[in-house]
Amino acid sequence: MPLLQMKEIWTPLKLVGVKFFKSDDRSIFIKVMNQRRRKLKF
């Protein structure tokens, strides 16, 4: 699996532990608290 470069997207949900990331191929990932990153399905 190739390495993905991800950039964190700032949202107000970050204040409660929900983080969003955007990868190089424009996929969106979500991370809730200490869980692993999961790809959002559109």
C-alpha positions in Angstrom: 0.0 0.0 0.0 1.5 3.4 -0.9 2.1 6.0 1.6 -0.5 8.8 1.7 0.2 12.4 2.5 -2.7 13.8 4.6 -3.5 17.3 5.6 -5.8 18.0 8.6 -8.9 20.1 7.8 -9.9 22.4 10.6 -13.6 22.2 11.7 -15.3 23.1 15.0 -15.7 19.4 15.7 -11.9 19.3 16.4 -12.7 20.8 19.8 -14.6 17.7 20.8 -12.1 15.2 19.4 -13.4 14.6 15.8 -10.7 15.3 13.2 -11.0 15.3 9.4 -8.1 14.7 7.0 -7.7 15.1 3.2 -5.3 12.9 1.3 -3.4 13.5 -1.9 -6.1 11.8 -4.0 -8.7 14.1 -2.4 -10.3 11.3 -0.3 -11.7 12.5 3.1 -10.8 10.5 6.3 -12.3 10.9 9.8 -10.6 10.2 13.1 -12.7 10.1 16.3 -10.8 10.5 19.6 -8.1 7.7 19.7 -9.6 5.5 17.0 -7.8 4.9 13.7 -8.5 7.0 10.6 -11.4 5.7 8.5 -12.3 6.8 5.0 -15.7 8.5 4.6 -17.9 6.9 2.0 -19.6 9.2 -0.5 
